[in-house]
Amino acid sequence: MAIRGIITGDIIKSGDIPTEQRGGLLDTIHQLSGELQILSPLKMELFRGDGFQIAVHKPEEALTIAVLLRAGLKSHTPEDSHRTWDARVSLGVGDTGFETDKLSVSDGEAFRLSGRELDEIGKRKLTVKTKWEDINAELNVSTAFADDIISGWSSPQAQAIYISLLYRKSQKEIAAQVHKTAQNVSKLLAAAKETLIQDYVNRYHDLITAKTQE
């Protein structure tokens, strides 16, 4: 029985997104799901117009993917948009007892943890629930802090974070890609608390890796 990371989410206030931007939003989600396969093979399905589910083959990479998904949405927000694109995302990590080609009819511990947490997410925008209570206890507070940081990212900050975390590029390389100075990129990453977010996802990665190797 495989251990997977299941991300269930929905776009925040999708009803406020103008009709002419809906196509761009869906294209962005598909684009991100393709780019994020650098970290792990994954499968994504959209449902209800503003909802999505992603099965991450490597559970140790699932939190980084969840964070980068939100960063990618924020960074692709059209300049004339009245609201920054973002999503509520719930990560469940556990066994998948029944996997099919369609996520909507698959089942297992990871699916149930992810779905239940999204139903109970309240005002939060990021939750993590694993099959291991010691990991849940450790990540509970750090996830709340990380969620607060991520929710405050501007589109330029999210863009810099996305490139840095996904492609491991230097500030100079990021600057060349986004047509900014290295000093400006440094300020964006500092304001976005890149070091703290990196520590957060690295700690999750180490915890999950240790559990899956037991």
C-alpha positions as CSV (number, residue, x, y, z in Angstrom):
1,M,0.0,0.0,0.0
2,A,1.6,3.2,-1.2
3,I,2.0,6.4,0.9
4,R,1.0,9.5,-1.1
5,G,0.5,13.2,-0.6
6,I,-3.0,14.3,-1.6
7,I,-3.6,18.0,-2.0
8,T,-7.2,19.1,-2.1
9,G,-8.0,22.7,-2.7
10,D,-10.2,25.4,-4.1
11,I,-9.7,28.9,-5.5
12,I,-10.4,31.6,-3.0
13,K,-13.4,33.8,-3.9
14,S,-13.5,32.4,-7.4
15,G,-16.9,34.0,-8.0
16,D,-15.2,37.4,-7.9
17,I,-12.8,36.5,-10.8
18,P,-14.1,38.1,-14.0
19,T,-15.4,35.8,-16.7
20,E,-12.7,36.9,-19.1
21,Q,-10.0,35.8,-16.6
22,R,-11.4,32.3,-16.0
23,G,-9.7,30.7,-18.9
24,G,-6.3,32.2,-17.9
25,L,-6.8,30.8,-14.4
26,L,-7.5,27.3,-15.6
27,D,-4.5,27.5,-18.0
28,T,-2.4,28.6,-15.0
29,I,-3.4,25.7,-12.9
30,H,-2.6,23.2,-15.7
31,Q,0.7,25.0,-16.3
32,L,1.7,24.8,-12.7
33,S,0.8,21.1,-12.4
34,G,3.2,20.5,-15.3
35,E,6.0,22.5,-14.0
36,L,5.8,21.1,-10.5
37,Q,6.5,17.6,-11.8
38,I,10.1,18.6,-11.6
39,L,9.7,17.6,-7.9
40,S,7.5,14.6,-8.2
41,P,5.3,12.7,-10.6
42,L,1.7,13.9,-9.9
43,K,-1.8,13.7,-11.2
44,M,-4.3,16.5,-11.1
45,E,-8.0,16.8,-11.6
46,L,-10.3,19.9,-11.6
47,F,-13.8,19.8,-10.3
48,R,-16.7,22.1,-9.5
49,G,-15.2,24.9,-11.5
50,D,-13.0,26.2,-8.7
51,G,-11.8,23.0,-7.0
52,F,-8.9,20.7,-7.7
53,Q,-7.1,17.6,-6.3
54,I,-3.5,16.6,-6.8
55,A,-2.0,13.2,-6.0
56,V,1.8,13.5,-5.4
57,H,3.8,10.3,-5.9
58,K,6.6,11.4,-3.5
59,P,4.9,12.4,-0.3
60,E,8.1,14.1,1.0
61,E,7.7,16.7,-1.8
62,A,4.0,17.3,-1.3
63,L,4.3,20.3,1.0
64,T,6.7,22.1,-1.3
65,I,4.3,21.5,-4.1
66,A,1.4,22.9,-2.1
67,V,3.3,26.0,-1.2
68,L,4.5,26.5,-4.8
69,L,1.0,26.1,-6.1
70,R,-0.1,29.0,-4.1
71,A,3.0,31.0,-5.1
72,G,2.4,30.2,-8.7
73,L,-1.2,31.3,-8.6
74,K,-0.3,34.6,-6.9
75,S,2.5,35.2,-9.4
76,H,0.2,34.7,-12.4
77,T,-2.4,37.1,-11.2
78,P,-3.3,39.6,-14.0
79,E,-2.1,43.1,-13.4
80,D,-5.7,44.5,-13.7
81,S,-7.1,42.0,-11.3
82,H,-8.8,43.4,-8.2
83,R,-7.8,40.4,-6.1
84,T,-4.6,38.3,-6.0
85,W,-5.3,34.7,-7.1
86,D,-4.8,32.3,-4.2
87,A,-6.2,28.9,-3.0
88,R,-7.1,27.1,0.1
89,V,-5.0,23.9,0.1
90,S,-5.2,20.9,2.4
91,L,-2.4,18.3,2.3
92,G,-3.1,14.8,3.6
93,V,-0.3,12.2,3.8
94,G,-1.1,8.6,4.3
95,D,-1.9,5.3,2.7
96,T,-3.9,5.1,-0.5
97,G,-6.0,2.0,-0.3
98,F,-7.8,2.4,-3.6
99,E,-6.2,4.2,-6.6
100,T,-7.7,4.5,-10.0
101,D,-7.0,6.6,-13.1
102,K,-9.6,9.1,-11.7
103,L,-8.8,10.8,-8.4
104,S,-12.5,11.5,-7.8
105,V,-13.2,7.9,-7.3
106,S,-10.0,6.9,-5.6
107,D,-10.0,6.4,-1.8
108,G,-7.7,5.8,1.1
109,E,-6.3,7.4,4.3
110,A,-4.5,10.3,2.4
111,F,-7.6,11.2,0.5
112,R,-9.8,11.3,3.6
113,L,-7.3,13.3,5.6
114,S,-7.0,15.9,2.9
115,G,-10.7,16.2,2.2
116,R,-11.7,16.3,5.9
117,E,-9.1,19.0,6.6
118,L,-10.3,21.2,3.7
119,D,-13.9,20.9,5.0
120,E,-12.7,22.1,8.4
121,I,-10.1,24.7,7.2
122,G,-12.1,27.7,8.3
123,K,-10.2,30.9,7.8
124,R,-6.9,29.1,7.2
125,K,-5.5,28.7,3.7
126,L,-3.0,25.9,4.4
127,T,-3.4,22.8,6.5
128,V,-1.3,19.6,6.8
129,K,-2.5,16.3,8.3
130,T,-0.5,13.1,8.2
131,K,-1.0,9.6,9.5
132,W,1.6,10.3,12.2
133,E,0.4,12.2,15.2
134,D,3.9,13.2,16.3
135,I,4.5,14.9,12.9
136,N,1.1,16.6,13.1
137,A,1.9,18.0,16.6
138,E,5.2,19.4,15.3
139,L,3.8,20.9,12.2
140,N,0.7,22.4,13.7
141,V,2.2,25.7,14.8
142,S,4.8,26.1,12.1
143,T,2.1,25.6,9.4
144,A,0.0,28.4,10.9
145,F,3.0,30.7,10.8
146,A,3.9,29.6,7.2
147,D,0.3,30.1,6.1
148,D,0.3,33.7,7.5
149,I,3.5,34.5,5.6
150,I,2.3,32.9,2.3
151,S,-1.0,34.7,2.5
152,G,0.8,38.0,2.6
153,W,2.9,37.5,-0.5
154,S,2.6,40.1,-3.3
155,S,2.6,38.8,-6.8
156,P,6.3,39.9,-7.4
157,Q,7.3,38.2,-4.1
158,A,5.5,35.0,-5.0
159,Q,7.2,35.0,-8.4
160,A,10.6,35.2,-6.9
161,I,9.8,32.6,-4.3
162,Y,8.4,30.2,-7.0
163,I,11.6,30.4,-9.1
164,S,13.9,30.1,-6.1
165,L,12.2,27.1,-4.5
166,L,11.3,25.2,-7.6
167,Y,14.4,25.7,-9.8
168,R,17.0,26.4,-7.1
169,K,18.2,29.5,-9.0
170,S,20.5,32.1,-7.5
171,Q,19.3,35.7,-7.0
172,K,21.3,36.7,-10.0
173,E,19.6,34.1,-12.2
174,I,16.2,35.0,-10.9
175,A,16.9,38.7,-11.6
176,A,17.8,37.9,-15.2
177,Q,14.6,35.9,-15.6
178,V,12.2,38.4,-14.1
179,H,14.0,41.5,-15.5
180,K,14.9,43.0,-12.2
181,T,18.1,43.8,-10.4
182,A,19.7,41.3,-8.1
183,Q,19.2,43.8,-5.3
184,N,15.5,44.0,-6.0
185,V,15.2,40.3,-6.0
186,S,17.1,40.1,-2.7
187,K,14.6,42.5,-1.2
188,L,11.6,40.5,-2.5
189,L,12.9,37.2,-1.1
190,A,13.7,38.8,2.2
191,A,10.3,40.4,2.5
192,A,8.7,37.0,1.6
193,K,10.6,35.3,4.4
194,E,12.1,32.9,1.9
195,T,14.6,31.4,4.5
196,L,11.8,30.6,7.0
197,I,9.6,29.0,4.3
198,Q,12.6,27.0,3.1
199,D,13.3,25.8,6.6
200,Y,9.6,24.9,7.0
201,V,9.4,22.7,3.9
202,N,12.8,21.2,4.5
203,R,11.7,20.1,8.0
204,Y,8.6,18.5,6.6
205,H,10.7,16.8,3.9
206,D,13.0,15.3,6.5
207,L,10.2,14.2,8.8
208,I,8.2,12.4,6.0
209,T,11.4,10.9,4.5
210,A,12.3,9.4,7.9
211,K,8.9,7.9,8.4
212,T,8.6,6.4,4.9
213,Q,12.0,4.7,5.3
214,E,11.2,3.0,8.6
